[in-house]
Amino acid sequence: MLGLLHKKGLGLNDGDRERISAELSNGKAAVGVLAEWDEAGPIESILTDLGGVSEVHAASDEALQEAAAAVEAPPATV
């Protein structure tokens, strides 16, 4: 997932990718949320209330559309 965000220009640079990968290797988890700018504050508040560390990375509309096209919908569960 980190590679997709990095390659699609979704606001992650090499340093971000390396830092997040190191945190994941140390047993932490990551949650990625693609949201409109005005939704970032409330989402960030929820994540930090749950004990997370939040970061906001801006992405162009074009990059978001490319990422959405690259991601397949998960299979339906019963």
URSUL-V283195 format. One record per run of one state. SS is the DSSP state (alpha for helix, beta for strand, coil for the rest). FROM is the first residue (numbers start at 0). TO is the last residue. If there is no record, write none. Layout:
ss:SS from:FROM to:TO
ss:SS from:FROM to:TO
This chain:
ss:coil from:0 to:0
ss:alpha from:1 to:6
ss:coil from:7 to:12
ss:alpha from:13 to:24
ss:coil from:25 to:35
ss:alpha from:36 to:48
ss:coil from:49 to:59
ss:alpha from:60 to:69
ss:coil from:70 to:77
